[in-house]
Amino acid sequence: MTDHRKAPIGRPRGFDVEQALERAMLVFWERGYEGASLTDLTGAMGITRTSMYAAFGNKEQLFRRAVELYTGGPASYGLRALEEPTAKAVATAFLNGTVQATTRPDCPSGCLGVQGSLASGDLGRPARDVLTAWRNDARLHLERRFRRAIDEGDLPRDADAGRLARYVMAVSFGMAVQAASGTSRDDLQAVADTALRNWPPA
């Protein structure tokens, strides 16, 4: 009797890829791109360098995957905020989300999108480029949403959507830097509340 079962192709991975990626994300978040050595990363992930290269490619590719995970996880408040019904509600959800995400007790303080490439030299250029594009993309999403609010009459006709988007981003990332320096959640919330008091009326 002929056995038609197929033999397994290659060796199965002996680790949870998503769990390993989450651990790598936390290392990058805490130490930045350059500060996170391959030893730090593989140690946290619980795998060998060979396994890391096989599953994720090189360090830059691993970082890109970590940023994607961060965007869909801890930083997902940004995309959710865009769905709010008014421009002020968008800004409120975005800034409040920043406060919550940058002060989570189970994660490093601050923001991966800000700290990932701070104080990095030439070796950190890939991370700087990735995160610059990441931040610019977030700003453009806000700008488009605020432009829609102007068209709908939710913001004054003379409002500047680009300036408002930059304002929200500047406050958000400024709070992220303060969070990394130990500023409390309550104090950051006070900053967010103060910034929102300057929001233009409809």
C-alpha positions as CSV (number, residue, x, y, z in Angstrom):
1,M,0.0,0.0,0.0
2,T,1.4,3.4,-1.0
3,D,1.7,6.1,1.7
4,H,0.6,9.4,0.1
5,R,1.4,11.6,3.1
6,K,3.7,14.5,2.4
7,A,6.9,14.8,4.3
8,P,7.3,18.1,6.2
9,I,9.2,20.8,4.3
10,G,12.0,22.2,6.4
11,R,12.2,22.3,10.2
12,P,9.2,23.9,12.1
13,R,10.1,26.9,14.1
14,G,10.4,26.1,17.8
15,F,9.1,29.5,19.0
16,D,6.1,31.8,18.7
17,V,6.9,34.4,16.1
18,E,4.4,36.9,17.2
19,Q,5.5,36.7,20.9
20,A,9.1,37.0,19.9
21,L,8.3,40.1,17.8
22,E,6.4,41.7,20.7
23,R,9.4,41.2,22.9
24,A,11.7,42.7,20.3
25,M,9.3,45.7,20.1
26,L,9.7,46.3,23.8
27,V,13.5,46.2,23.6
28,F,13.5,48.7,20.7
29,W,11.0,50.9,22.6
30,E,13.1,50.9,25.7
31,R,16.6,51.2,24.2
32,G,16.1,52.6,20.8
33,Y,17.4,51.1,17.5
34,E,21.1,51.6,18.1
35,G,20.9,50.9,21.8
36,A,19.2,47.5,21.2
37,S,22.1,45.1,20.4
38,L,21.5,41.7,18.7
39,T,22.3,40.1,22.0
40,D,19.7,42.2,23.8
41,L,17.1,41.3,21.1
42,T,17.7,37.6,20.8
43,G,18.0,37.3,24.6
44,A,14.6,39.0,25.1
45,M,13.1,37.0,22.2
46,G,14.5,33.7,23.6
47,I,16.0,32.7,20.2
48,T,19.3,32.4,18.5
49,R,20.7,34.9,16.0
50,T,20.3,32.2,13.3
51,S,16.6,31.9,14.2
52,M,16.1,35.6,14.2
53,Y,17.6,36.0,10.8
54,A,15.6,33.2,9.4
55,A,12.3,34.5,10.8
56,F,12.7,38.3,10.5
57,G,15.7,39.0,8.3
58,N,18.3,41.5,9.6
59,K,18.0,44.0,12.4
60,E,16.5,46.8,10.2
61,Q,13.8,44.4,9.0
62,L,13.1,43.3,12.5
63,F,12.7,47.0,13.5
64,R,10.3,47.7,10.7
65,R,8.2,44.7,11.8
66,A,8.3,46.0,15.4
67,V,7.1,49.4,14.3
68,E,4.2,47.8,12.4
69,L,3.3,45.9,15.5
70,Y,3.5,49.0,17.6
71,T,1.3,50.9,15.2
72,G,-1.4,48.3,15.3
73,G,-1.0,47.8,19.1
74,P,0.0,50.4,21.6
75,A,-0.2,53.2,19.1
76,S,-3.5,52.1,17.5
77,Y,-5.3,55.0,19.3
78,G,-4.1,57.2,16.5
79,L,-6.1,55.5,13.8
80,R,-9.1,55.1,16.1
81,A,-9.0,58.8,16.9
82,L,-9.6,59.6,13.2
83,E,-13.0,58.0,13.4
84,E,-14.3,60.4,16.0
85,P,-17.3,62.6,14.8
86,T,-15.7,66.0,15.3
87,A,-12.2,67.5,14.9
88,K,-12.0,68.4,18.5
89,A,-13.0,64.8,19.5
90,V,-10.3,63.6,17.1
91,A,-7.7,65.8,18.8
92,T,-8.9,64.8,22.3
93,A,-8.8,61.1,21.5
94,F,-5.4,61.4,20.0
95,L,-3.9,63.3,22.9
96,N,-5.6,61.3,25.5
97,G,-4.4,58.1,23.7
98,T,-0.9,59.5,23.8
99,V,-1.1,60.0,27.6
100,Q,-2.4,56.4,28.1
101,A,0.1,54.7,25.7
102,T,3.2,56.5,26.9
103,T,2.5,55.7,30.6
104,R,1.5,52.1,30.4
105,P,2.8,50.2,33.5
106,D,3.4,47.1,31.4
107,C,5.5,48.9,28.7
108,P,8.5,51.2,28.6
109,S,7.7,54.9,29.2
110,G,7.4,57.2,26.2
111,C,6.8,56.4,22.6
112,L,8.7,54.0,20.3
113,G,8.0,56.4,17.4
114,V,9.9,59.1,19.2
115,Q,12.6,57.3,21.2
116,G,13.4,54.6,18.6
117,S,16.0,56.8,16.8
118,L,16.9,59.5,19.3
119,A,20.6,60.1,19.8
120,S,21.5,57.7,17.0
121,G,24.5,58.0,14.6
122,D,25.0,56.7,11.1
123,L,24.1,53.2,12.1
124,G,20.7,54.5,13.2
125,R,19.8,56.1,9.9
126,P,17.5,53.2,8.9
127,A,15.5,53.7,12.1
128,R,15.4,57.5,11.7
129,D,14.1,57.2,8.1
130,V,11.4,54.6,9.2
131,L,10.2,56.7,12.1
132,T,10.3,60.0,10.2
133,A,8.0,58.5,7.6
134,W,5.9,57.0,10.4
135,R,5.5,60.4,12.1
136,N,4.8,62.2,8.8
137,D,2.2,59.7,7.9
138,A,0.4,60.2,11.2
139,R,0.5,64.0,10.6
140,L,-0.9,63.7,7.1
141,H,-3.8,61.5,8.4
142,L,-4.7,64.2,10.9
143,E,-4.4,66.9,8.3
144,R,-6.7,65.1,5.9
145,R,-9.2,64.6,8.7
146,F,-9.1,68.3,9.8
147,R,-9.5,69.4,6.2
148,R,-12.6,67.3,6.0
149,A,-13.8,68.9,9.2
150,I,-13.4,72.3,7.5
151,D,-15.4,71.2,4.5
152,E,-18.2,69.9,6.8
153,G,-18.3,73.1,8.8
154,D,-17.0,71.5,11.9
155,L,-14.0,73.8,11.9
156,P,-14.0,77.5,10.8
157,R,-13.4,78.1,7.0
158,D,-10.2,80.0,7.8
159,A,-8.8,77.1,9.9
160,D,-5.4,75.7,8.8
161,A,-5.7,71.9,8.7
162,G,-1.9,71.5,8.3
163,R,-1.1,73.8,11.2
164,L,-3.7,72.1,13.5
165,A,-2.2,68.7,12.6
166,R,1.3,69.9,13.5
167,Y,0.0,71.3,16.7
168,V,-1.5,68.1,17.8
169,M,1.6,66.1,16.8
170,A,3.9,68.5,18.6
171,V,1.9,68.3,21.8
172,S,1.7,64.5,21.5
173,F,5.3,63.9,20.9
174,G,6.4,66.5,23.4
175,M,4.3,64.6,26.0
176,A,6.0,61.3,24.9
177,V,9.4,62.8,25.6
178,Q,8.2,64.0,29.0
179,A,6.8,60.6,29.8
180,A,10.1,59.0,29.0
181,S,11.6,61.4,31.5
182,G,9.3,60.3,34.3
183,T,6.4,62.8,34.1
184,S,3.3,61.2,35.6
185,R,0.1,60.3,33.8
186,D,-1.8,63.0,35.7
187,D,0.6,65.7,34.8
188,L,0.6,64.7,31.1
189,Q,-3.2,64.7,31.1
190,A,-3.1,68.2,32.4
191,V,-0.9,69.2,29.5
192,A,-3.3,67.6,27.0
193,D,-6.3,69.3,28.6
194,T,-4.5,72.7,28.5
195,A,-3.7,72.2,24.8
196,L,-7.3,71.4,24.0
197,R,-8.5,74.6,25.6
198,N,-6.9,76.4,22.6
199,W,-8.9,74.4,20.1
200,P,-10.7,76.7,17.6
201,P,-14.5,76.8,17.9
202,A,-16.7,75.6,15.1
